[in-house]
Amino acid sequence: MTGNPIITAVLLVLMSIPLTRSRAADALPSWNDGAAKQAIIQFVTDVTTAGGRKFVPAAERIATFDNDGTLWVEQPMYTQFVFALDRVKTLAPQHPEWKTNEPFASILKGDRKALMATGEKGLVELIMASHAGMTTAEFESLVRDWLAKAQHPRFKRPYTELAYQPMLELLAYLRANDFKTYIVSGGGVEFMRPWTENVYGVPPEQVIGSTVKTKFELRDDKPALMRLPEVDFIDDKAGKPVAINKFIGRRPIFAFGNSDGDLEMLQWTAAGDGARFEGLVHHTDAEREYAYDRNSSIGRLDKALDEARERGWVVVDMKRDWKRVFGESFGSQGEVLRPTGSVSDRPGSSWQGLTTNSVPGKN
Amino acid sequence: MTGNPIITAVLLVLMSIPLTRSRAADALPSWNDGAAKQAIIQFVTDVTTAGGRKFVPAAERIATFDNDGTLWVEQPMYTQFVFALDRVKTLAPQHPEWKTNEPFASILKGDRKALMATGEKGLVELIMASHAGMTTAEFESLVRDWLAKAQHPRFKRPYTELAYQPMLELLAYLRANDFKTYIVSGGGVEFMRPWTENVYGVPPEQVIGSTVKTKFELRDDKPALMRLPEVDFIDDKAGKPVAINKFIGRRPIFAFGNSDGDLEMLQWTAAGDGARFEGLVHHTDAEREYAYDRNSSIGRLDKALDEARERGWVVVDMKRDWKRVFGESFGSQGEVLRPTGSVSDRPGSSWQGLTTNSVPGKN
């Protein structure tokens, strides 16, 4: 601060004017004016206004976001699941036994029903076969290489282009207001870290996710971390507040999810003292993206939707609240879209569509 | 950047001058001039000099520090161990069975030898009895309250005043050069987070440590995280690179430890590409602090010392390299010190001195 008392006074006055609101009008251009956008701007203005009743010091401005269905598309299958299926196909020639062993036999035959019938046991075997038995560095290369080639079956785009533009703007707006933005996802942390910084502006150390166990080894005298075929932690549901506490050690003041898997994270966020923001993305837009909630096996939004309405959490209606869903590269939205119907009301649809190229039809 | 090409050119020239070296002379006032200090300054200058061969972008400047014996005193007992013993004494009236059950009986009798004889099983029971069965918020209060009262048996100071002044300066110097400083400790993460920001300037989200399992619960409709009597992860030895990968997702370029428990962290750091710094604090100063290495059961420095010498890692000789060990509040160093002898060459000394007030004598 300068030594001149008049200049000091002017600066103090200027500093106390909340600039956030006017800046925000430009910071969230893909959001339609409405309750959701207003609630976001109001909250950020409140916690950043020095001297205000709801002010929160910058160090405590922790914001946590779910990933699948909150920051990028999760339908018709979680991207990581598609990666796992593709990996099995790539590895199949080295595993002749997979022709008869489940869940691999069904994957290789493209038999969706039989694959689904292998249940959780099948899912775990699939993830372990596709995600373990290599070093962390090798796995990172596999993810990068796959993402560079894979395309979403409906949008015919790399998955990393299927981040929601309004959410990218929200992440940037929060960071511009000195929030630390975290991802807290059920997805594998090492599946996300190779691209979250480029796509979301979220660095690896702010990505929290599910993990397999790893083991430190010296290979030819060179240290390596081997990914073991053993689950370490599932970062979903009640695991999310556990992970937030373990990794961040502070309670978020702002959290965004889209499914029942995010309920406990939102409850944990809401239970803190002072100003709080809890948000849900509600997928209501079958034309531009997908429409699903209570009956979807991927991203089921049921209990959390009830609780959000009871407690006044912000529910973003994708169709109503978002001016556009994806970024500029999509051109006028709708152009690339050939809606294949809503995936809601399709229980058990999570393992549908076994290839990245097939567009799942209606059941 | 301004639009004026001459001013732009001048700014570019100014920006390319490595200011780090001259700033550092003041940034590390408690370090004696010598090889260790020079190596630190050289490294920081190298990785921050834009355009230089060893330049590292700010986002990748990750520095990891062990805690016990690297940033604060770990003799004659780990501080957290003293906390656990005190906690047992406080809880004893509610546990009449402890009068006969080990390891509690020996703790309550102050019988060091018998306590040591309970071995790892005893240690785990002690930690579980003293560290679990409460919410994370309750545990944080216990730690804060204890630290406010407890005193180190020799220095008669709160433990939080026993941070090494030269290391505090090093942490600040790194941060001033856009490093992100992390603690990676075998100690409990929730034992450290309540005070690391005040003492070290390291925020909770940059503290990695050992953990017990926690469970999300609704208590009277209010979410809480219960600390369970079950080990989740031991962040020591080969666990350190595992944790660094899990929590940070980037390899450090700078790491500091003081014992064999830090060897794998240093190996992992050293194995990355580009400029690297690995450092060890060698406790050589029985007068101002303690002198111990190969034969100490606390902070044993044996294999890592050999490897450091082989590979040219920086070994800080506390006696020679540090102008002062503790902060200003200690006055002229030595004043408060009544050396009770070196603890080196005392195998099995880790459980000695069962009360915070007793000064352990020579064996």
Interface residues (C-beta under 8 A of the other chain):
Chain A: A59 I62 T136 K180 V189 E190 R193 E197 P203 P204 E205 V207 T211 T214 K215 F216 L218 K222 P223 L225 D232 A238 G239 P241 V242 N245 K246 F247 I248 G249 R250 E264 Q267 W268 A271
Chain B: A59 I62 T136 K180 V189 E190 R193 E197 P203 P204 E205 V207 T211 T214 K215 F216 L218 K222 P223 L225 D232 A238 G239 P241 V242 N245 K246 F247 I248 G249 R250 E264 Q267 W268 A271
